[in-house]
Amino acid sequence: MREAALLGGPAERLQTLLDERTAANRKFFDEHSEGLARLCHLMAERFARGGRLLAFGRSPAARSDARHVAVEFVHPVIVGKRALPAIGLAGEGGDLGAQLALLALPDDIAIAFGADEDGGEASRAIALARARGCLTIAFSSAGAEYEFEPPSDDPQVRQELVETFYHLLWELAHVFFDHRGLLAGRDPRRLHDAGASRFLYPFLDEQEHELEPVVEDVRRSVLMKAEEIGALRIRTLTENGETLTRAAVALRASFDRGGKLLALGNGGSATDAMDAVADFRAPLGSGSGHAAIDLTEDPAILTAIANDIGTDAVFSRQLIAYGAPGDTLLALSTSGNSRNVIEALAEARRRELVTIAMVGYDGGAIAHDRLADHVVVVRSEHIPRIQEAQASAYHALRELVG
């Protein structure tokens, strides 16, 4: 499919990319909606008992997913949702199994990314986590209790489906916190007595007879949300097709002149910048990789600038150090109003960089004030859906650049 997507004009190529995503999205969530709903319940039980989410991956793309799911759970973007403990583990910390051996506890949840591309390292970590009593999740055959294989051979399509999946885990696990009687656990001896935990979780005293209707509600919600992202992805790539094409032409010309790509974002958008850089560095088909720098990657630089100057300068200061005329800046923002992103775009223009922005909602100040040369707007007010459609957009940009 990827080789086919590289043939024909930009419009045909975008349509090919979109068709594959639409079909894979529908098939994946139709098949796994019930399993995802039941997994949300099990995760909520684990969190209620003090468990944590341990997310891990070795490859650059898997690393970005591990970081992304961790920040989603720790820093909820929906007002009123609980902050839940999550830790992202990646290759820079050493062998994944060795890291799990030091951290994993019986009530934890272990979720592996990229287990099909790391020579078995994530699978070994999954085996260790299962032996510890952790609930285990993977997206390929890795020996996990719950495995959800995306129906595509294209790694970018697979990653987009996985991102939607873990966003739904985060969103819908909270449903089971909000319904009485659904975190009582599966041991019937514990269904009626919460013991010392009663003052924290009074609903633990309730029966679980309401569980199945709620699971069914969550299953239907999975399908609804999957349909929502499918429609948003179609709208985003269709409405922004010409913008993506022009941005790809400008970015390709920059690479051909020896320029480089710099990418940035905050929170989940930072992990998307990380992923975009990994994608551009990696060869595509029979082509070659491109020079790209992730401005979110170095915590020493980020914290030094934030501490000494302020958070508004964490990206613009790096552009002063790295940016050169003819380079390209890719800025990711769900709101379009982030001050440090706006400051970076201004600095990029002063330094004569090509600027590409991907934003949500109505585009915010970045779109309204035309602060970037090429602005892709994802017209949604739901942050997880915005990020999922933005992933499709920057993956499409990578395909169009070649």
DRENROFI-924122 format. One record per residue (C-alpha): residue number from 0; x, y, z; residue in one letter. Coordinates in pm, 1 decimal, padded with zeros to 6 digits, always signed. Example, Ala and Ser with C-alpha at 12.3 -4.5 7.8 and 13.67 -1.06 7.14 Angstrom:
+-----+----------+----------+----------+----+
:   i :        X :        Y :        Z : aa :
+-----+----------+----------+----------+----+
:   0 : +01230.0 : -00450.0 : +00780.0 :  A :
:   1 : +01367.0 : -00106.0 : +00714.0 :  S :
+-----+----------+----------+----------+----+
//
This chain:
+-----+----------+----------+----------+----+
:   i :        X :        Y :        Z : aa :
+-----+----------+----------+----------+----+
:   0 : +00000.0 : +00000.0 : +00000.0 :  M :
:   1 : +00281.2 : +00241.1 : +00084.2 :  R :
:   2 : +00448.8 : +00191.9 : -00254.7 :  E :
:   3 : +00112.3 : +00248.7 : -00424.2 :  A :
:   4 : +00066.6 : +00567.5 : -00227.3 :  A :
:   5 : +00388.6 : +00702.2 : -00373.8 :  L :
:   6 : +00250.9 : +00676.4 : -00728.6 :  L :
:   7 : +00033.1 : +00933.2 : -00906.2 :  G :
:   8 : -00026.3 : +01299.7 : -00830.6 :  G :
:   9 : -00058.3 : +01446.9 : -00478.6 :  P :
:  10 : -00438.6 : +01431.4 : -00475.2 :  A :
:  11 : -00440.8 : +01066.2 : -00578.7 :  E :
:  12 : -00170.3 : +00982.7 : -00328.9 :  R :
:  13 : -00357.9 : +01153.5 : -00045.3 :  L :
:  14 : -00676.1 : +00969.8 : -00139.1 :  Q :
:  15 : -00492.6 : +00637.0 : -00136.9 :  T :
:  16 : -00351.1 : +00712.7 : +00206.8 :  L :
:  17 : -00693.9 : +00817.5 : +00331.7 :  L :
:  18 : -00872.5 : +00511.5 : +00191.0 :  D :
:  19 : -00636.7 : +00274.8 : +00368.5 :  E :
:  20 : -00676.1 : +00460.2 : +00697.9 :  R :
:  21 : -01053.8 : +00467.4 : +00672.6 :  T :
:  22 : -01080.4 : +00094.2 : +00608.1 :  A :
:  23 : -00824.6 : -00000.9 : +00873.5 :  A :
:  24 : -00983.8 : +00225.3 : +01134.5 :  N :
:  25 : -01327.5 : +00072.2 : +01083.5 :  R :
:  26 : -01199.2 : -00287.4 : +01083.6 :  K :
:  27 : -00975.9 : -00241.3 : +01388.3 :  F :
:  28 : -01234.8 : -00088.7 : +01618.4 :  F :
:  29 : -01522.3 : -00306.3 : +01496.5 :  D :
:  30 : -01313.4 : -00607.5 : +01591.4 :  E :
:  31 : -01177.2 : -00481.2 : +01922.3 :  H :
:  32 : -01449.5 : -00257.3 : +02068.3 :  S :
:  33 : -01561.0 : -00506.9 : +02332.1 :  E :
:  34 : -01206.8 : -00605.4 : +02425.7 :  G :
:  35 : -01115.0 : -00240.2 : +02465.6 :  L :
:  36 : -01420.8 : -00176.3 : +02683.7 :  A :
:  37 : -01339.9 : -00468.4 : +02914.3 :  R :
:  38 : -00977.0 : -00363.3 : +02930.3 :  L :
:  39 : -01085.5 : -00016.2 : +03046.5 :  C :
:  40 : -01268.1 : -00181.2 : +03337.7 :  H :
:  41 : -00966.4 : -00391.2 : +03432.5 :  L :
:  42 : -00738.7 : -00088.1 : +03414.8 :  M :
:  43 : -00973.0 : +00112.8 : +03636.4 :  A :
:  44 : -00965.1 : -00169.9 : +03891.0 :  E :
:  45 : -00585.6 : -00165.2 : +03888.1 :  R :
:  46 : -00567.1 : +00211.7 : +03927.6 :  F :
:  47 : -00817.6 : +00194.7 : +04216.8 :  A :
:  48 : -00586.1 : -00049.9 : +04393.7 :  R :
:  49 : -00289.4 : +00184.0 : +04353.5 :  G :
:  50 : -00150.4 : +00041.2 : +04031.9 :  G :
:  51 : +00037.9 : +00242.2 : +03770.6 :  R :
:  52 : +00062.7 : +00235.9 : +03393.6 :  L :
:  53 : +00411.2 : +00140.7 : +03272.4 :  L :
:  54 : +00445.5 : +00220.4 : +02901.1 :  A :
:  55 : +00757.9 : +00120.5 : +02712.4 :  F :
:  56 : +00910.9 : +00096.2 : +02367.1 :  G :
:  57 : +01254.9 : +00074.1 : +02206.2 :  R :
:  58 : +01225.2 : +00218.2 : +01853.4 :  S :
:  59 : +01197.9 : +00595.2 : +01795.3 :  P :
:  60 : +00828.9 : +00568.4 : +01703.1 :  A :
:  61 : +00752.1 : +00333.3 : +01994.6 :  A :
:  62 : +00933.7 : +00568.7 : +02230.3 :  R :
:  63 : +00706.9 : +00854.0 : +02121.4 :  S :
:  64 : +00397.5 : +00644.0 : +02195.0 :  D :
:  65 : +00526.0 : +00542.5 : +02539.5 :  A :
:  66 : +00585.5 : +00909.1 : +02623.2 :  R :
:  67 : +00251.2 : +01011.8 : +02474.6 :  H :
:  68 : +00034.6 : +00768.8 : +02669.4 :  V :
:  69 : +00220.3 : +00855.4 : +02992.0 :  A :
:  70 : +00155.9 : +01228.1 : +02962.0 :  V :
:  71 : -00210.8 : +01166.3 : +02876.3 :  E :
:  72 : -00270.3 : +00975.0 : +03198.8 :  F :
:  73 : -00058.6 : +01194.4 : +03427.0 :  V :
:  74 : -00179.2 : +01529.9 : +03290.9 :  H :
:  75 : -00544.3 : +01491.2 : +03189.2 :  P :
:  76 : -00655.8 : +01751.1 : +02936.5 :  V :
:  77 : -01026.4 : +01711.3 : +03016.0 :  I :
:  78 : -01134.6 : +01919.0 : +03315.6 :  V :
:  79 : -01245.2 : +01705.8 : +03609.0 :  G :
:  80 : -01066.9 : +01386.0 : +03506.1 :  K :
:  81 : -00828.8 : +01222.9 : +03752.0 :  R :
:  82 : -00453.3 : +01235.8 : +03710.9 :  A :
:  83 : -00350.1 : +00870.7 : +03699.9 :  L :
:  84 : +00005.9 : +00745.2 : +03758.2 :  P :
:  85 : +00192.2 : +00652.6 : +03440.2 :  A :
:  86 : +00560.4 : +00617.3 : +03355.1 :  I :
:  87 : +00711.4 : +00615.7 : +03006.4 :  G :
:  88 : +01020.1 : +00398.0 : +02960.4 :  L :
:  89 : +01236.4 : +00405.4 : +02648.7 :  A :
:  90 : +01563.3 : +00275.7 : +02513.7 :  G :
:  91 : +01777.5 : +00553.9 : +02658.3 :  E :
:  92 : +01712.8 : +00399.8 : +03000.9 :  G :
:  93 : +01870.0 : +00069.3 : +02896.2 :  G :
:  94 : +01715.5 : -00271.3 : +02836.8 :  D :
:  95 : +01337.6 : -00251.0 : +02873.4 :  L :
:  96 : +01317.9 : -00572.5 : +03074.8 :  G :
:  97 : +01583.4 : -00449.0 : +03315.4 :  A :
:  98 : +01386.6 : -00128.3 : +03367.1 :  Q :
:  99 : +01064.3 : -00323.2 : +03427.8 :  L :
: 100 : +01246.4 : -00550.4 : +03672.6 :  A :
: 101 : +01326.3 : -00249.1 : +03889.8 :  L :
: 102 : +00986.1 : -00082.2 : +03870.2 :  L :
: 103 : +00701.4 : -00328.1 : +03805.3 :  A :
: 104 : +00462.0 : -00410.8 : +04090.0 :  L :
: 105 : +00177.9 : -00667.4 : +04090.0 :  P :
: 106 : -00109.9 : -00417.6 : +04042.1 :  D :
: 107 : +00061.4 : -00228.2 : +03758.0 :  D :
: 108 : -00041.9 : -00221.3 : +03393.3 :  I :
: 109 : +00234.1 : -00281.2 : +03135.7 :  A :
: 110 : +00176.2 : -00164.5 : +02778.6 :  I :
: 111 : +00432.9 : -00241.5 : +02508.3 :  A :
: 112 : +00485.8 : -00047.0 : +02186.4 :  F :
: 113 : +00686.9 : -00161.4 : +01886.4 :  G :
: 114 : +00717.6 : -00521.4 : +02003.6 :  A :
: 115 : +00724.5 : -00634.0 : +01639.8 :  D :
: 116 : +01035.9 : -00430.5 : +01557.0 :  E :
: 117 : +01278.1 : -00451.9 : +01850.5 :  D :
: 118 : +01417.8 : -00804.5 : +01826.3 :  G :
: 119 : +01207.7 : -00936.4 : +02114.3 :  G :
: 120 : +01308.9 : -00684.5 : +02379.9 :  E :
: 121 : +00953.4 : -00566.1 : +02452.6 :  A :
: 122 : +00828.4 : -00925.4 : +02452.4 :  S :
: 123 : +01082.5 : -01016.4 : +02718.6 :  R :
: 124 : +00969.8 : -00715.9 : +02921.4 :  A :
: 125 : +00607.4 : -00829.2 : +02883.9 :  I :
: 126 : +00699.5 : -01176.2 : +03011.8 :  A :
: 127 : +00865.2 : -01024.9 : +03317.8 :  L :
: 128 : +00564.8 : -00800.4 : +03381.4 :  A :
: 129 : +00323.4 : -01095.3 : +03359.1 :  R :
: 130 : +00536.9 : -01290.8 : +03603.6 :  A :
: 131 : +00507.9 : -00996.6 : +03844.7 :  R :
: 132 : +00127.9 : -01001.6 : +03817.9 :  G :
: 133 : +00091.8 : -00697.0 : +03594.6 :  C :
: 134 : -00192.5 : -00660.0 : +03345.7 :  L :
: 135 : -00016.4 : -00669.4 : +03006.5 :  T :
: 136 : -00110.0 : -00509.7 : +02672.2 :  I :
: 137 : +00057.7 : -00514.0 : +02330.2 :  A :
: 138 : -00024.5 : -00437.6 : +01967.3 :  F :
: 139 : +00142.7 : -00737.8 : +01809.4 :  S :
: 140 : +00219.5 : -01092.6 : +01913.0 :  S :
: 141 : +00431.1 : -01036.2 : +02224.0 :  A :
: 142 : +00291.6 : -01274.1 : +02486.8 :  G :
: 143 : +00064.2 : -01013.4 : +02647.5 :  A :
: 144 : -00273.0 : -01102.5 : +02799.5 :  E :
: 145 : -00442.5 : -00845.9 : +02576.7 :  Y :
: 146 : -00313.6 : -00806.9 : +02221.4 :  E :
: 147 : -00469.8 : -00579.8 : +01960.4 :  F :
: 148 : -00312.8 : -00620.3 : +01616.0 :  E :
: 149 : -00381.7 : -00328.8 : +01375.9 :  P :
: 150 : -00500.3 : -00453.0 : +01032.9 :  P :
: 151 : -00231.5 : -00284.4 : +00821.5 :  S :
: 152 : +00125.9 : -00346.5 : +00713.6 :  D :
: 153 : +00199.0 : +00027.5 : +00697.3 :  D :
: 154 : +00377.6 : +00127.7 : +01021.2 :  P :
: 155 : +00232.4 : +00478.7 : +01005.8 :  Q :
: 156 : -00125.3 : +00351.8 : +00976.3 :  V :
: 157 : -00060.0 : +00104.8 : +01256.8 :  R :
: 158 : +00071.7 : +00379.9 : +01478.4 :  Q :
: 159 : -00229.1 : +00603.7 : +01412.9 :  E :
: 160 : -00464.5 : +00322.9 : +01513.8 :  L :
: 161 : -00262.4 : +00250.8 : +01825.8 :  V :
: 162 : -00265.1 : +00619.8 : +01921.8 :  E :
: 163 : -00643.7 : +00629.7 : +01893.9 :  T :
: 164 : -00660.9 : +00306.4 : +02095.9 :  F :
: 165 : -00463.6 : +00437.6 : +02392.1 :  Y :
: 166 : -00647.0 : +00769.4 : +02381.7 :  H :
: 167 : -00969.6 : +00570.5 : +02415.9 :  L :
: 168 : -00822.0 : +00370.2 : +02702.9 :  L :
: 169 : -00749.1 : +00695.3 : +02881.2 :  W :
: 170 : -01086.6 : +00852.4 : +02806.2 :  E :
: 171 : -01303.7 : +00550.1 : +02882.1 :  L :
: 172 : -01126.4 : +00402.4 : +03184.3 :  A :
: 173 : -01263.4 : +00707.4 : +03365.0 :  H :
: 174 : -01618.7 : +00587.4 : +03296.4 :  V :
: 175 : -01565.7 : +00307.2 : +03545.7 :  F :
: 176 : -01458.5 : +00556.5 : +03811.4 :  F :
: 177 : -01785.2 : +00741.8 : +03758.4 :  D :
: 178 : -02021.7 : +00444.3 : +03800.6 :  H :
: 179 : -02093.6 : +00289.1 : +04136.3 :  R :
: 180 : -02008.2 : -00073.2 : +04193.0 :  G :
: 181 : -01776.8 : -00121.3 : +03898.0 :  L :
: 182 : -01438.7 : -00125.3 : +04069.0 :  L :
: 183 : -01521.1 : -00392.1 : +04319.5 :  A :
: 184 : -01294.1 : -00646.9 : +04156.9 :  G :
: 185 : -01368.2 : -00995.2 : +04037.2 :  R :
: 186 : -01325.7 : -01177.0 : +04369.9 :  D :
: 187 : -01684.6 : -01215.0 : +04502.6 :  P :
: 188 : -01556.3 : -01209.2 : +04860.1 :  R :
: 189 : -01458.1 : -00846.5 : +04805.1 :  R :
: 190 : -01772.6 : -00727.3 : +04628.3 :  L :
: 191 : -01957.1 : -00621.8 : +04943.9 :  H :
: 192 : -01683.0 : -00494.6 : +05170.7 :  D :
: 193 : -01436.9 : -00221.7 : +05085.3 :  A :
: 194 : -01273.9 : -00246.2 : +05426.6 :  G :
: 195 : -01025.7 : +00028.3 : +05504.7 :  A :
: 196 : -01067.2 : +00167.6 : +05153.9 :  S :
: 197 : -01433.1 : +00259.8 : +05212.6 :  R :
: 198 : -01357.4 : +00626.1 : +05284.0 :  F :
: 199 : -01164.8 : +00653.8 : +04955.9 :  L :
: 200 : -01381.9 : +00435.2 : +04732.4 :  Y :
: 201 : -01725.7 : +00397.9 : +04894.8 :  P :
: 202 : -01862.5 : +00247.8 : +04572.1 :  F :
: 203 : -01649.8 : -00063.3 : +04631.2 :  L :
: 204 : -01925.1 : -00190.4 : +04859.6 :  D :
: 205 : -02167.2 : -00213.2 : +04567.6 :  E :
: 206 : -02254.7 : -00517.5 : +04360.8 :  Q :
: 207 : -02108.4 : -00557.9 : +04012.8 :  E :
: 208 : -02445.6 : -00646.5 : +03861.2 :  H :
: 209 : -02437.5 : -00315.1 : +03671.0 :  E :
: 210 : -02108.7 : -00396.1 : +03499.9 :  L :
: 211 : -02234.4 : -00551.3 : +03176.7 :  E :
: 212 : -02461.5 : -00260.3 : +03075.8 :  P :
: 213 : -02177.2 : -00016.9 : +03135.8 :  V :
: 214 : -01933.7 : -00231.4 : +02938.7 :  V :
: 215 : -02185.8 : -00228.3 : +02654.8 :  E :
: 216 : -02218.4 : +00151.0 : +02680.3 :  D :
: 217 : -01839.8 : +00184.0 : +02664.9 :  V :
: 218 : -01823.3 : -00055.0 : +02369.0 :  R :
: 219 : -02071.0 : +00160.0 : +02178.9 :  R :
: 220 : -01874.9 : +00468.7 : +02278.2 :  S :
: 221 : -01561.5 : +00311.0 : +02129.5 :  V :
: 222 : -01738.6 : +00265.9 : +01797.2 :  L :
: 223 : -01877.7 : +00619.5 : +01808.2 :  M :
: 224 : -01538.5 : +00771.4 : +01881.8 :  K :
: 225 : -01373.8 : +00557.8 : +01612.1 :  A :
: 226 : -01631.3 : +00684.6 : +01364.6 :  E :
: 227 : -01562.9 : +01038.7 : +01484.7 :  E :
: 228 : -01188.9 : +01016.6 : +01420.5 :  I :
: 229 : -01252.2 : +00847.9 : +01085.9 :  G :
: 230 : -01471.5 : +01137.3 : +00974.3 :  A :
: 231 : -01230.3 : +01396.2 : +01114.7 :  L :
: 232 : -00937.4 : +01232.8 : +00936.2 :  R :
: 233 : -01129.0 : +01247.0 : +00606.6 :  I :
: 234 : -01218.7 : +01612.0 : +00660.6 :  R :
: 235 : -00865.0 : +01707.0 : +00763.9 :  T :
: 236 : -00683.6 : +01547.4 : +00470.6 :  L :
: 237 : -00952.2 : +01659.7 : +00224.6 :  T :
: 238 : -00985.4 : +02022.9 : +00335.0 :  E :
: 239 : -00609.4 : +02061.4 : +00382.5 :  N :
: 240 : -00499.1 : +01865.5 : +00075.7 :  G :
: 241 : -00368.8 : +02166.8 : -00114.6 :  E :
: 242 : -00198.4 : +02304.6 : +00196.7 :  T :
: 243 : -00024.1 : +01973.8 : +00260.9 :  L :
: 244 : +00083.4 : +01955.2 : -00103.4 :  T :
: 245 : +00230.8 : +02305.3 : -00099.5 :  R :
: 246 : +00401.1 : +02237.8 : +00233.1 :  A :
: 247 : +00547.8 : +01914.7 : +00095.9 :  A :
: 248 : +00684.2 : +02093.9 : -00210.5 :  V :
: 249 : +00846.3 : +02360.6 : +00008.4 :  A :
: 250 : +00987.8 : +02105.1 : +00252.1 :  L :
: 251 : +01124.2 : +01887.0 : -00026.5 :  R :
: 252 : +01293.4 : +02190.3 : -00183.2 :  A :
: 253 : +01447.0 : +02272.0 : +00154.5 :  S :
: 254 : +01585.7 : +01920.6 : +00191.7 :  F :
: 255 : +01720.0 : +01929.2 : -00165.2 :  D :
: 256 : +01909.8 : +02248.9 : -00080.9 :  R :
: 257 : +02063.9 : +02086.6 : +00225.7 :  G :
: 258 : +01815.4 : +02224.6 : +00475.1 :  G :
: 259 : +01677.5 : +02048.6 : +00780.1 :  K :
: 260 : +01344.9 : +02010.6 : +00956.3 :  L :
: 261 : +01293.9 : +02128.9 : +01313.3 :  L :
: 262 : +00979.9 : +02013.7 : +01498.3 :  A :
: 263 : +00817.2 : +02116.6 : +01824.5 :  L :
: 264 : +00506.2 : +02095.4 : +02040.1 :  G :
: 265 : +00389.3 : +02078.2 : +02402.0 :  N :
: 266 : +00272.1 : +01772.0 : +02595.7 :  G :
: 267 : +00116.2 : +01516.0 : +02362.6 :  G :
: 268 : +00212.4 : +01742.4 : +02074.2 :  S :
: 269 : +00574.6 : +01716.4 : +02190.0 :  A :
: 270 : +00556.6 : +01339.6 : +02147.9 :  T :
: 271 : +00402.7 : +01392.0 : +01803.4 :  D :
: 272 : +00696.7 : +01617.0 : +01714.8 :  A :
: 273 : +00922.2 : +01336.7 : +01835.9 :  M :
: 274 : +00738.4 : +01093.3 : +01609.9 :  D :
: 275 : +00745.5 : +01325.8 : +01307.6 :  A :
: 276 : +01122.1 : +01367.7 : +01341.8 :  V :
: 277 : +01167.1 : +00989.8 : +01367.7 :  A :
: 278 : +00958.4 : +00944.6 : +01052.1 :  D :
: 279 : +01154.6 : +01198.7 : +00850.9 :  F :
: 280 : +01488.5 : +01057.6 : +00962.5 :  R :
: 281 : +01386.7 : +00706.2 : +00853.8 :  A :
: 282 : +01407.1 : +00608.7 : +00484.3 :  P :
: 283 : +01073.7 : +00586.4 : +00304.1 :  L :
: 284 : +01042.9 : +00307.1 : +00050.0 :  G :
: 285 : +01356.2 : +00313.7 : -00166.5 :  S :
: 286 : +01431.6 : +00675.5 : -00071.3 :  G :
: 287 : +01652.1 : +00813.7 : +00201.5 :  S :
: 288 : +01598.2 : +00980.6 : +00536.0 :  G :
: 289 : +01615.8 : +01354.9 : +00592.1 :  H :
: 290 : +01790.0 : +01576.1 : +00845.1 :  A :
: 291 : +01549.8 : +01655.6 : +01129.5 :  A :
: 292 : +01583.6 : +01785.6 : +01486.8 :  I :
: 293 : +01332.4 : +01742.4 : +01769.4 :  D :
: 294 : +01325.8 : +02063.2 : +01976.0 :  L :
: 295 : +01139.6 : +01885.7 : +02258.5 :  T :
: 296 : +01399.3 : +01613.1 : +02309.4 :  E :
: 297 : +01662.1 : +01750.2 : +02547.8 :  D :
: 298 : +01530.5 : +01810.0 : +02902.2 :  P :
: 299 : +01853.0 : +01985.3 : +03005.1 :  A :
: 300 : +01806.4 : +02248.3 : +02733.5 :  I :
: 301 : +01433.0 : +02283.6 : +02795.3 :  L :
: 302 : +01464.8 : +02321.7 : +03171.3 :  T :
: 303 : +01764.5 : +02555.3 : +03147.6 :  A :
: 304 : +01578.7 : +02793.6 : +02916.9 :  I :
: 305 : +01254.9 : +02767.3 : +03115.9 :  A :
: 306 : +01437.0 : +02835.7 : +03441.5 :  N :
: 307 : +01664.5 : +03117.8 : +03321.5 :  D :
: 308 : +01441.0 : +03293.1 : +03066.5 :  I :
: 309 : +01090.1 : +03148.4 : +03082.4 :  G :
: 310 : +00876.9 : +02882.1 : +02919.0 :  T :
: 311 : +00779.3 : +03110.9 : +02630.4 :  D :
: 312 : +01138.8 : +03091.5 : +02504.8 :  A :
: 313 : +01201.0 : +02715.8 : +02523.2 :  V :
: 314 : +01167.4 : +02674.0 : +02145.5 :  F :
: 315 : +01259.8 : +03016.3 : +02007.9 :  S :
: 316 : +01593.0 : +03005.2 : +02190.3 :  R :
: 317 : +01674.1 : +02674.2 : +02021.4 :  Q :
: 318 : +01579.6 : +02819.7 : +01683.2 :  L :
: 319 : +01839.6 : +03089.4 : +01740.6 :  I :
: 320 : +02094.5 : +02813.3 : +01797.5 :  A :
: 321 : +01991.7 : +02571.4 : +01521.9 :  Y :
: 322 : +01779.9 : +02750.3 : +01263.4 :  G :
: 323 : +01925.4 : +02872.5 : +00934.5 :  A :
: 324 : +01767.7 : +03038.0 : +00628.5 :  P :
: 325 : +01603.9 : +02772.2 : +00414.4 :  G :
: 326 : +01536.0 : +02529.6 : +00699.7 :  D :
: 327 : +01177.5 : +02432.0 : +00784.9 :  T :
: 328 : +00990.5 : +02448.4 : +01114.9 :  L :
: 329 : +00699.8 : +02211.4 : +01185.6 :  L :
: 330 : +00493.9 : +02340.2 : +01480.1 :  A :
: 331 : +00223.9 : +02123.0 : +01638.6 :  L :
: 332 : -00039.5 : +02277.9 : +01864.6 :  S :
: 333 : -00391.6 : +02163.3 : +01947.6 :  T :
: 334 : -00507.2 : +02515.7 : +02037.3 :  S :
: 335 : -00311.0 : +02729.6 : +01793.4 :  G :
: 336 : -00251.0 : +02972.1 : +02080.2 :  N :
: 337 : +00048.5 : +02833.3 : +02272.9 :  S :
: 338 : +00281.7 : +03121.2 : +02349.7 :  R :
: 339 : +00604.7 : +02925.9 : +02310.2 :  N :
: 340 : +00487.3 : +02794.0 : +01971.9 :  V :
: 341 : +00392.5 : +03143.5 : +01855.5 :  I :
: 342 : +00729.1 : +03281.2 : +01971.4 :  E :
: 343 : +00905.0 : +03001.4 : +01782.5 :  A :
: 344 : +00713.3 : +03073.2 : +01461.7 :  L :
: 345 : +00802.6 : +03443.5 : +01490.7 :  A :
: 346 : +01170.2 : +03360.7 : +01540.5 :  E :
: 347 : +01160.0 : +03118.6 : +01247.7 :  A :
: 348 : +01025.9 : +03388.5 : +01019.1 :  R :
: 349 : +01291.7 : +03633.1 : +01133.1 :  R :
: 350 : +01550.8 : +03372.2 : +01040.3 :  R :
: 351 : +01387.9 : +03300.7 : +00702.1 :  E :
: 352 : +01273.0 : +02945.5 : +00771.1 :  L :
: 353 : +00977.9 : +02788.8 : +00593.8 :  V :
: 354 : +00703.1 : +02746.1 : +00855.7 :  T :
: 355 : +00439.6 : +02471.5 : +00872.7 :  I :
: 356 : +00184.2 : +02463.4 : +01155.0 :  A :
: 357 : -00072.5 : +02197.4 : +01242.2 :  M :
: 358 : -00340.2 : +02330.0 : +01477.0 :  V :
: 359 : -00683.1 : +02236.7 : +01611.7 :  G :
: 360 : -01010.4 : +02407.4 : +01705.6 :  Y :
: 361 : -01058.8 : +02698.6 : +01461.6 :  D :
: 362 : -00683.7 : +02743.8 : +01415.3 :  G :
: 363 : -00633.4 : +02993.3 : +01697.0 :  G :
: 364 : -00401.4 : +03289.7 : +01660.3 :  A :
: 365 : -00164.6 : +03091.6 : +01439.5 :  I :
: 366 : -00426.6 : +03052.2 : +01168.2 :  A :
: 367 : -00612.4 : +03380.7 : +01220.5 :  H :
: 368 : -00297.2 : +03594.7 : +01218.6 :  D :
: 369 : -00125.9 : +03387.2 : +00949.5 :  R :
: 370 : +00175.5 : +03317.8 : +01166.6 :  L :
: 371 : +00293.5 : +03028.3 : +00949.6 :  A :
: 372 : +00340.5 : +02986.9 : +00575.6 :  D :
: 373 : +00135.8 : +02664.9 : +00564.4 :  H :
: 374 : -00136.7 : +02604.3 : +00824.8 :  V :
: 375 : -00322.0 : +02272.3 : +00852.1 :  V :
: 376 : -00636.2 : +02313.9 : +01064.8 :  V :
: 377 : -00800.9 : +02011.9 : +01230.2 :  V :
: 378 : -01151.9 : +02137.7 : +01299.2 :  R :
: 379 : -01231.4 : +01972.6 : +01629.7 :  S :
: 380 : -01251.4 : +02083.6 : +01991.5 :  E :
: 381 : -01155.1 : +01743.4 : +02131.7 :  H :
: 382 : -00781.8 : +01726.8 : +02198.3 :  I :
: 383 : -00730.7 : +01349.6 : +02152.8 :  P :
: 384 : -00914.2 : +01358.1 : +01817.7 :  R :
: 385 : -00710.7 : +01662.3 : +01708.4 :  I :
: 386 : -00385.0 : +01483.2 : +01783.6 :  Q :
: 387 : -00497.3 : +01169.8 : +01600.7 :  E :
: 388 : -00587.2 : +01365.9 : +01287.2 :  A :
: 389 : -00264.3 : +01565.1 : +01311.2 :  Q :
: 390 : -00072.5 : +01236.4 : +01313.5 :  A :
: 391 : -00241.2 : +01145.5 : +00985.4 :  S :
: 392 : -00153.3 : +01488.1 : +00848.5 :  A :
: 393 : +00217.7 : +01477.4 : +00927.7 :  Y :
: 394 : +00237.6 : +01116.3 : +00812.6 :  H :
: 395 : +00078.0 : +01227.2 : +00483.4 :  A :
: 396 : +00328.8 : +01512.8 : +00466.1 :  L :
: 397 : +00611.5 : +01259.3 : +00502.3 :  R :
: 398 : +00467.0 : +01048.6 : +00221.4 :  E :
: 399 : +00428.5 : +01349.7 : -00010.1 :  L :
: 400 : +00785.4 : +01466.7 : +00054.4 :  V :
: 401 : +00923.7 : +01122.5 : -00029.2 :  G :
+-----+----------+----------+----------+----+
//
